[in-house]
Amino acid sequence: MNTVGKFFLEFLDPFFGGLWSIFESIFKGILEMFNIVNYFDIVNKYADALGGFGWFIVFLTILFLVVFVAFLVFLIIKGIKRYIKYRKELLKQENLFDEIEDLNGEIIKLKLENEKFMEMMDPETGDVEYDEDGNITNKLKEGESRFYKLTEIDEKMQSYQEPAFNNTVTLNQFCEAFKNFSASKLGLYYNDKIIRLFISSFAASRLIILEGISGTGKTSLAYAFGNMVKNEAVIASVQPSWRDSSELFGYFNEFTKRFNETEVLAKIYEAGYNNEIYVTLLDEMNISRVEYYFAEMLSILELPMRDEWIIELVPNFWPNDPVKLQEGKLHIPGNMWYIGTINNDDSTFMVTDKVYDRAIPIAIDEKFPRFNAPDTEPIQISSNYFEQLFKKAQTELPVTEESKQKLELTDKYIIEHFRVSFGNRILKQIYEFVPVYVACGGTEVEAIDYLLAHKVLRKFEQLNLALIRDEIDGFIKFLDDTYGQENFEECKAILNRLKKAA
């Protein structure tokens, strides 16, 4: 045998030799336990010296051993039976789950078939037309638009009269009125900070994410805001099956030659006709992956020029298309914002950094106490005035140079110790958000604390907590030294929570 062969056998011998020793010992132990001859030899060895009482003890010893062995066998048999029964129950449950999944699949198929059938109905009469061979057909009538809802909006807006906007209120007054209106008229209670965060978010992003546990009033906040500005939010309940932007806007049906329009699309189209504030609520937006159905909107709304906010609904132009649809393309108006609610539980998808970076997240993790609010009426302001208030705040109350320098130091510290950076997008949001928050009645340091906590420190959760645990105390000390021990409670709370989880 050559050297390589000898090395191979000698190297593997300790492992497989030890493994064989284990099995050999077990086998020898079992043989020794049930070696009847050995037991007889022991009895014979002591037989001559045993008296009457001694033989009684021998009998009890043998009886004890037999009973003990029988008990062990009983436990083993019982354990095997229980395992078999457990496996049968588990198999039965798996079969039941398979049946439920099959039934759910059938339900989805039936729903899709029903939707297809509904699409074939005439939108005015609800009737289904048939051709000479008895096949369903529902082609457009002469002069009829393939966009039924949008064409109706064209007709309705011919008689539209602009409401009397209250374009004199300040941001601070608006926040106070919104809080009292929600409490007195709708029975919804929020504190000053949540209201300020919510209103300030409109200045920094077109997408606001309300996240937290279920039942804390996330959906109600968006609903209340729509009532406050006298233009109810359109609610789009996100479904697990949503896979692309057609779920938001609709799609063209080649068979019926009609565009299946959604309420979201109708509201976007209507918003292009006036100067009111529009809100679309994406309820439970992470029950499907946000990137599947909202990626196109995220990209469009980030473009610096609003003239570029355009979506393509159809690839061509038809003579009877709606007025504001140009070559099959629709302009997203500047008076439309999107609010998504997120429940953080195991039944939902994680929202990625791509979405969080472009949005302003607001954490609502508690129900706020009731309070006595004065009876307050809604305040309808125009979208232009709403944005003018933002620009005024950003001009008159910009982020101070001292805070900018501290932010720069904070950015450097986080990069050096955690390998995480703000990015220009987040800095831009800070400069847009903070002045408006101050104009709403808050403080600059409170606003910076909140955005850093929920836009930057949130990224720490994706790091290896065990590796950064020792850095957290140093970062808390840095925040105390830079911003003061009495400040930055949001950031410190998140850092201490991460430290406990590490």
ROLUM-808078 format. One line per 4 residues: number of its first residue (from 1); their letters; for each residue x, y, z of C-alpha. Coordinates in Angstrom, 1 decimal. Layout:
<pts>
NUM	a	X/Y/Z  ...
</pts>
This chain:
<pts>
1	mntv	0.0/0.0/0.0  1.4/3.4/-0.9  1.9/6.3/1.5  -1.3/8.1/0.5
5	gkff	-3.4/5.0/1.2  -1.7/4.5/4.6  -2.3/8.2/5.5  -6.0/7.9/4.4
9	lefl	-6.6/4.8/6.6  -4.7/6.0/9.6  -6.3/9.5/9.4  -9.9/8.1/9.4
13	dpff	-9.2/5.3/11.9  -9.8/7.3/15.1  -13.2/8.6/13.9  -14.6/5.3/12.5
17	gglw	-12.9/3.3/15.2  -14.5/5.4/17.9  -17.9/5.2/16.1  -17.6/1.3/16.0
21	sife	-16.6/1.3/19.7  -19.8/3.1/20.5  -22.0/0.6/18.7  -20.0/-2.3/20.1
25	sifk	-20.4/-1.1/23.6  -24.1/-0.6/23.2  -24.5/-4.1/21.8  -22.3/-5.6/24.6
29	gile	-24.4/-3.7/27.2  -27.7/-5.1/25.8  -26.3/-8.7/25.8  -25.0/-8.3/29.3
33	mfni	-28.4/-7.0/30.5  -30.3/-10.0/29.2  -27.6/-12.7/29.8  -29.9/-15.2/31.8
37	vnyf	-27.0/-17.6/32.4  -25.0/-14.9/34.2  -27.9/-14.3/36.6  -28.2/-18.1/37.3
41	divn	-24.4/-18.3/38.0  -24.7/-15.5/40.6  -27.6/-17.2/42.3  -25.7/-20.6/42.4
45	kyad	-22.7/-18.8/43.8  -24.6/-17.6/46.9  -27.1/-20.6/47.1  -25.3/-22.5/49.9
49	algg	-24.9/-19.5/52.1  -28.6/-18.3/51.8  -31.1/-19.1/54.5  -34.9/-18.9/54.3
53	fgwf	-34.9/-15.2/54.6  -32.1/-14.9/52.1  -34.1/-16.9/49.4  -37.0/-14.5/50.1
57	ivfl	-34.8/-11.5/49.3  -33.6/-13.4/46.1  -37.2/-13.8/45.0  -38.0/-10.1/45.6
61	tilf	-34.8/-9.1/43.8  -35.7/-11.2/40.7  -39.3/-10.0/40.9  -38.2/-6.4/41.0
65	lvvf	-35.9/-6.8/38.0  -38.6/-8.5/36.0  -41.1/-5.8/36.9  -38.6/-3.1/36.1
69	vafl	-37.8/-4.6/32.7  -41.5/-5.1/32.0  -42.0/-1.4/32.9  -39.3/-0.3/30.5
73	vfli	-40.7/-2.4/27.7  -44.2/-0.9/28.5  -42.8/2.6/28.3  -41.0/1.9/25.0
77	ikgi	-44.1/0.3/23.4  -46.3/3.2/24.7  -43.8/5.8/23.3  -43.8/4.0/19.9
81	kryi	-47.6/4.0/19.9  -47.7/7.7/20.8  -45.2/8.5/18.1  -47.2/6.5/15.5
85	kyrk	-50.4/8.3/16.7  -48.7/11.7/16.5  -47.4/10.9/13.0  -50.9/9.9/11.9
89	ellk	-52.4/13.1/13.4  -49.6/15.2/11.7  -50.3/13.5/8.4  -54.0/14.1/8.8
93	qenl	-53.3/17.8/9.5  -51.0/18.0/6.5  -53.7/16.4/4.3  -56.2/18.9/5.8
97	fdei	-53.9/21.8/5.0  -53.4/20.5/1.5  -57.2/20.3/1.1  -57.7/23.9/2.4
101	edln	-54.9/25.1/0.1  -56.6/23.4/-2.9  -60.0/24.9/-1.9  -58.4/28.4/-1.6
105	geii	-56.9/27.8/-5.1  -60.4/27.0/-6.4  -61.8/30.1/-4.7  -59.2/32.3/-6.3
109	klkl	-60.0/30.7/-9.7  -63.7/31.3/-9.2  -63.0/34.9/-8.2  -60.9/35.4/-11.3
113	enek	-63.6/33.9/-13.5  -66.2/36.1/-11.8  -64.0/39.2/-12.3  -63.6/38.3/-16.0
117	fmem	-67.4/37.9/-16.3  -68.0/41.2/-14.5  -65.6/42.9/-16.9  -67.8/41.8/-19.8
121	mdpe	-70.8/43.6/-18.4  -71.9/46.9/-19.8  -70.9/49.5/-17.2  -74.1/51.4/-17.5
125	tgdv	-76.7/48.6/-17.6  -74.8/45.7/-16.0  -76.0/43.5/-18.9  -73.9/40.9/-20.7
129	eyde	-74.3/40.8/-24.5  -74.1/37.6/-26.6  -73.3/37.2/-30.3  -75.2/35.1/-32.8
133	dgni	-73.3/31.9/-31.7  -74.2/32.5/-28.0  -70.7/33.6/-27.1  -70.3/36.5/-24.6
137	tnkl	-69.3/39.7/-26.3  -69.3/43.3/-25.1  -67.5/45.5/-27.7  -67.6/49.3/-27.4
141	kege	-70.5/51.0/-28.9  -70.0/53.7/-31.4  -68.7/56.9/-29.8  -68.2/55.2/-26.4
145	srfy	-65.0/55.7/-24.4  -62.9/52.7/-23.2  -62.4/54.6/-19.9  -65.9/54.7/-18.5
149	klte	-65.1/56.2/-15.0  -62.6/58.8/-16.3  -65.0/60.0/-19.0  -67.7/60.4/-16.3
153	idek	-65.3/62.6/-14.4  -64.7/64.7/-17.5  -68.4/65.3/-17.7  -68.8/65.9/-13.9
157	mqsy	-66.0/68.4/-13.8  -67.5/70.7/-16.5  -69.8/72.0/-13.7  -67.2/72.0/-10.9
161	qepa	-67.0/75.0/-8.7  -63.9/75.6/-6.5  -64.8/75.6/-2.8  -64.1/78.5/-0.5
165	fnnt	-60.6/77.5/0.8  -59.5/78.8/4.2  -56.0/79.8/3.1  -55.2/81.9/6.1
169	vtln	-54.5/79.3/8.8  -50.9/78.7/10.0  -49.4/75.2/10.3  -49.5/75.4/14.1
173	qfce	-53.2/76.4/14.0  -53.9/73.7/11.5  -52.3/71.0/13.7  -54.2/72.1/16.8
177	afkn	-57.5/72.2/14.8  -56.8/68.8/13.3  -56.2/67.3/16.8  -59.4/68.8/18.2
181	fsas	-61.5/68.0/15.1  -60.5/64.4/15.2  -61.4/64.2/18.9  -64.6/66.2/18.9
185	klgl	-66.1/65.1/15.6  -64.7/61.6/15.0  -63.9/60.4/18.5  -60.2/59.8/17.4
189	yynd	-57.5/60.9/19.9  -53.9/61.7/19.0  -51.3/63.7/20.8  -49.5/66.8/19.6
193	kiir	-46.4/65.0/18.5  -48.1/62.5/16.3  -50.1/65.2/14.6  -46.9/67.3/14.0
197	lfis	-45.0/64.3/12.6  -47.9/63.5/10.3  -48.4/67.0/8.9  -44.6/67.5/8.5
201	sfaa	-44.3/64.3/6.6  -46.3/65.8/3.7  -43.5/68.3/3.2  -40.7/65.7/2.9
205	srli	-42.3/62.8/0.9  -45.2/61.8/-1.2  -45.4/58.5/0.7  -46.1/58.4/4.4
209	ileg	-45.9/55.0/6.3  -47.9/54.6/9.5  -46.5/51.5/11.2  -47.1/49.8/14.5
213	isgt	-49.3/47.2/16.2  -52.9/46.7/15.1  -55.6/48.8/16.7  -53.6/52.0/17.4
217	gkts	-55.5/54.2/14.9  -53.2/54.2/11.9  -55.9/53.9/9.3  -58.1/56.3/11.3
221	laya	-55.5/59.0/11.1  -55.5/59.0/7.3  -59.3/58.8/7.4  -59.5/61.8/9.8
225	fgnm	-57.1/63.9/7.7  -59.3/63.4/4.6  -62.3/64.6/6.6  -60.4/67.5/8.0
229	vkne	-59.6/68.9/4.5  -63.2/67.9/3.3  -62.0/65.4/0.7  -62.3/61.8/2.0
233	avia	-59.3/59.5/1.4  -59.7/56.8/-1.2  -59.0/53.5/0.5  -57.2/50.8/-1.4
237	svqp	-57.1/47.5/0.6  -54.0/45.8/-0.5  -54.4/42.1/-1.3  -51.8/39.3/-1.0
241	swrd	-52.3/38.6/-4.8  -51.1/42.1/-5.8  -48.1/41.7/-8.2  -47.8/44.8/-10.3
245	ssel	-49.1/48.4/-10.8  -52.2/47.2/-12.6  -53.6/46.4/-9.2  -53.5/50.2/-8.4
249	fgyf	-54.5/51.7/-11.7  -56.3/48.9/-13.6  -55.7/47.3/-17.0  -57.0/47.1/-20.5
253	neft	-59.2/44.1/-21.4  -58.5/43.1/-24.9  -61.7/41.1/-25.1  -64.1/43.8/-24.1
257	krfn	-61.9/46.7/-25.4  -62.5/48.5/-22.1  -60.1/49.7/-19.4  -60.8/48.2/-16.0
261	etev	-60.4/51.3/-13.9  -59.8/51.4/-10.2  -61.0/54.0/-7.7  -57.4/54.9/-7.1
265	laki	-57.0/55.8/-10.8  -60.3/57.7/-10.8  -59.1/59.8/-7.9  -55.8/60.5/-9.5
269	yeag	-57.6/61.7/-12.6  -60.0/63.8/-10.7  -57.2/65.4/-8.7  -55.8/66.8/-12.0
273	ynne	-58.9/69.0/-12.3  -58.7/70.9/-9.1  -56.6/72.3/-6.3  -57.9/70.2/-3.4
277	iyvt	-55.8/67.9/-1.2  -56.1/64.2/-2.2  -55.0/61.3/-0.1  -54.8/57.6/-1.2
281	llde	-54.7/55.1/1.7  -52.9/51.8/1.0  -54.3/49.8/3.8  -52.0/47.0/5.1
285	mnis	-49.6/47.8/2.3  -47.1/45.1/3.3  -49.6/42.2/3.1  -48.0/42.0/-0.4
289	rvey	-44.5/43.1/-1.4  -44.6/46.8/-1.8  -42.0/46.7/-4.6  -44.4/44.6/-6.7
293	yfae	-47.2/47.0/-7.1  -45.8/50.4/-6.0  -42.2/50.4/-7.4  -43.3/52.5/-10.5
297	mlsi	-44.9/55.1/-8.4  -41.9/55.3/-6.0  -39.6/56.0/-9.0  -42.0/58.5/-10.6
301	lelp	-42.7/60.6/-7.5  -38.9/60.9/-6.8  -38.3/62.7/-10.1  -37.5/66.4/-9.4
305	mrde	-39.6/67.8/-12.2  -43.4/67.3/-11.7  -43.9/67.4/-15.5  -42.1/64.1/-15.5
309	wiie	-44.7/62.4/-13.1  -46.3/60.4/-15.9  -47.7/56.8/-16.0  -48.6/54.9/-19.1
313	lvpn	-52.0/53.3/-19.0  -52.3/52.2/-22.6  -49.8/52.2/-25.4  -51.9/54.1/-27.9
317	fwpn	-54.5/56.9/-28.4  -58.2/56.5/-29.2  -60.4/59.4/-30.3  -62.8/59.0/-27.4
321	dpvk	-60.2/58.8/-24.7  -60.6/61.1/-21.6  -59.5/64.7/-22.0  -56.5/64.5/-19.7
325	lqeg	-55.1/61.3/-21.1  -52.5/62.2/-23.6  -51.3/59.4/-26.0  -52.4/56.8/-23.4
329	klhi	-50.3/58.6/-20.6  -51.6/60.2/-17.5  -49.9/62.9/-15.5  -49.8/62.4/-11.7
333	pgnm	-51.0/65.7/-10.2  -49.0/67.4/-7.4  -52.0/67.5/-5.0  -52.0/63.7/-4.4
337	wyig	-50.3/62.0/-1.4  -50.1/58.3/-0.5  -50.4/56.9/3.0  -49.6/53.3/3.7
341	tinn	-50.4/51.4/6.9  -48.2/48.6/8.1  -48.8/46.0/10.8  -45.5/44.5/11.9
345	ddst	-46.4/40.8/12.4  -45.5/37.4/11.0  -48.3/37.5/8.4  -46.8/40.4/6.4
349	fmvt	-43.7/41.0/4.3  -40.8/43.1/5.4  -40.6/46.5/3.9  -37.3/47.0/2.2
353	dkvy	-34.8/49.9/2.5  -35.8/51.1/-1.0  -39.3/51.9/0.2  -38.3/53.2/3.7
357	drai	-35.7/55.5/2.3  -38.2/57.2/0.0  -41.0/57.4/2.6  -41.4/59.1/6.0
361	piai	-42.3/56.4/8.6  -44.4/57.3/11.6  -44.5/54.7/14.5  -47.8/54.5/16.3
365	dekf	-47.4/51.9/19.0  -49.9/53.0/21.5  -53.5/54.2/21.9  -53.6/57.8/23.1
369	prfn	-55.8/58.8/26.1  -59.1/60.6/25.6  -59.2/64.3/26.3  -61.8/67.1/26.3
373	apdt	-61.6/68.8/23.0  -63.5/72.0/21.9  -66.0/71.4/19.1  -63.9/72.1/16.0
377	epiq	-65.0/72.2/12.3  -62.9/70.9/9.4  -60.6/73.4/7.6  -60.4/73.0/3.9
381	issn	-57.2/74.5/2.5  -55.9/74.3/-1.0  -53.0/72.1/-2.1  -51.1/75.1/-3.3
385	yfeq	-51.5/76.9/0.0  -50.5/73.7/1.9  -47.2/73.5/0.0  -46.7/77.3/0.4
389	lfkk	-46.8/76.8/4.1  -44.1/74.2/3.8  -41.9/76.4/1.7  -42.5/79.3/4.0
393	aqte	-41.3/77.3/7.0  -38.3/76.0/5.1  -37.3/79.5/4.2  -38.0/81.2/7.6
397	lpvt	-37.1/78.3/9.9  -34.3/76.4/8.2  -32.2/73.8/10.0  -29.6/75.8/11.9
401	eesk	-25.9/75.7/11.0  -25.1/74.3/14.4  -27.5/71.3/13.8  -26.0/70.8/10.3
405	qkle	-22.5/70.5/11.8  -23.8/68.1/14.5  -25.5/66.0/11.8  -22.2/65.9/9.9
409	ltdk	-20.4/64.7/13.0  -23.1/62.1/13.7  -22.9/60.8/10.1  -19.1/60.4/10.4
413	yiie	-19.5/58.6/13.8  -22.1/56.2/12.4  -20.0/55.5/9.3  -16.9/54.9/11.4
417	hfrv	-18.5/52.6/14.0  -21.4/51.0/12.3  -20.6/51.2/8.5  -24.0/52.9/7.9
421	sfgn	-24.5/56.3/6.2  -27.3/58.8/5.9  -27.3/59.3/2.2  -28.2/62.5/0.4
425	rilk	-31.9/61.5/0.2  -32.3/61.3/4.0  -30.4/64.6/4.5  -32.7/66.3/2.0
429	qiye	-35.8/64.9/3.9  -34.3/66.2/7.2  -33.9/69.7/5.7  -37.5/69.6/4.4
433	fvpv	-39.1/67.9/7.4  -37.5/69.7/10.4  -38.5/73.3/9.6  -42.1/72.3/9.0
437	yvac	-42.1/70.3/12.3  -40.9/73.5/14.1  -43.6/75.6/12.4  -46.2/73.0/13.6
441	ggte	-45.2/73.8/17.2  -42.3/71.3/17.8  -38.6/71.8/18.4  -35.7/71.3/16.0
445	veai	-33.8/68.8/18.1  -37.0/66.7/18.6  -37.6/66.5/14.8  -33.9/65.5/14.1
449	dyll	-34.0/62.9/16.9  -37.2/61.4/15.4  -35.9/61.2/11.8  -32.5/59.8/12.8
453	ahkv	-34.1/57.2/15.0  -36.6/56.0/12.4  -34.7/56.6/9.2  -31.1/55.8/10.2
457	lrkf	-31.0/53.7/13.4  -33.7/51.5/11.9  -31.0/50.2/9.6  -29.1/48.9/12.6
461	eqln	-31.6/46.1/13.0  -30.2/44.5/9.9  -26.7/44.4/11.3  -25.2/41.7/13.5
465	lali	-26.3/42.9/16.9  -23.7/40.8/18.7  -20.9/42.7/16.8  -22.3/46.2/17.4
469	rdei	-23.4/45.7/21.0  -20.2/47.1/22.5  -20.4/50.1/20.2  -23.9/51.1/21.4
473	dgfi	-22.9/52.6/24.8  -20.3/54.7/23.1  -22.8/56.0/20.6  -25.2/56.9/23.4
477	kfld	-22.4/58.9/25.1  -21.7/60.6/21.8  -25.3/61.7/21.5  -25.3/62.9/25.1
481	dtyg	-22.1/64.9/24.5  -23.3/66.3/21.1  -27.0/67.0/21.7  -27.3/67.0/25.5
485	qenf	-28.3/64.3/27.9  -31.9/65.6/28.1  -32.4/65.2/24.3  -32.6/62.4/21.7
489	eeck	-34.9/60.1/23.7  -36.1/58.4/20.5  -32.6/57.4/19.4  -31.6/56.3/22.9
493	ailn	-34.7/54.2/23.3  -34.0/52.3/20.0  -30.3/51.9/20.9  -31.1/50.4/24.3
497	rlkk	-33.7/48.1/22.8  -31.1/46.9/20.3  -28.6/46.4/23.1  -31.0/44.2/25.0
501	aa	-31.8/42.2/21.9  -28.1/41.6/21.2
</pts>
